[in-house]
């Protein structure tokens, strides 16, 4: 299942982030967890954040054990490849499209 946290709007989201969301939904399903998007182009982020360009998504991890969070991160990195940065933050998984 895929769900947007209340207030999250997909306006301005780039297609590369849609791919990341599809992959996240699949990984969450395999982990037996709901995939919840907590931020796209909305929210408060650093001045140069890729969120504001529609190239980043934050995904909920608070309902996962530490080991599941690490597995989520690792599977996302593996499946998305080097053009994406996948960072496990304290309360969410941050994914951004940032080709080198």
N, C-alpha and C positions, 0 to 999 in steps of 0.2 A: 504494500500500500504506500502511496505517496500523498503527502499532505503539506500544505503551506501553513506556517504559523500565522495566527491572526495578524493582519496588517501587512504581511509580505505581499508585494506586488511584482509580477514578472515583467513589467514595462521596461523596455530597453535591454532585456536579456539577450545576449549574443548566442548564436547557434552552438558554439563550442561549449557553452555552459549547459545547454539543453542536453548535449551528449553526456556531460559529467553527471547530470541529474538522473539520466536513464541508467547509467552505470551504478550510481549510488543506490537507486531503487532496487536493482538486481542484487547488489551486495547485501543490502539490508534484508532483503527477502531470504537470502541464503543464511543469514545470521538469525532469522526469526524475529526481526525488529521492524518497526514502522520507520519509513524514511520521512523525516520532517525537515523541510527547508525553513531555516530561521532568518535568513537574510539573502537578498539578491542586490538590487540597486538601492534599496532602502537602508535605513539605519545610520548609525554614526560610525564612521571608519576614518582611518588616517587620510590626510589631505590627498595623497596620490594613490589611494586605494583603487584597485581594479574593479571593485564593486560598483563604483560610480560610472564605469565604462561598460557595465554589463558583462564583465569578464570574470566574475567571481561569485561563489555561492558558499554559504555557511550551512552546515548540516548538523542536526542535533545528535549529541552523543551521551547526554545525561542519563539515558535509560539503559546504558551499556556498562558492563564491567570493564575494567582496565584492559584486560586481555582482548575483549571484543572490540574495544576502541582501536587498539593497535592492529588487530586483524582488518578492521574496516579501512584504516589508513593504508596498510600495506596492499590490500587488494585493489583499492582505488589507484594507488601509484602504479601498480603492476598493469592494470587494465587500461589506464589513460596514457601512460607513456611520458616521455621527457618534456613534452610541450606544456604539461600541467604541473603546477606546484600543489602538493597535498600536505597540509600541516595540521597536526593534531594539537588544537589549542586546549585550554583548561576545560571549556564547556561546549566545544563544538569542533567539527572538522571543517577546515577552510580549504576550499579548492578554487584555484584560479588558472585561467588559460594564459600562459606567459611563455611563449616560445623563445628559445635562446637564439 
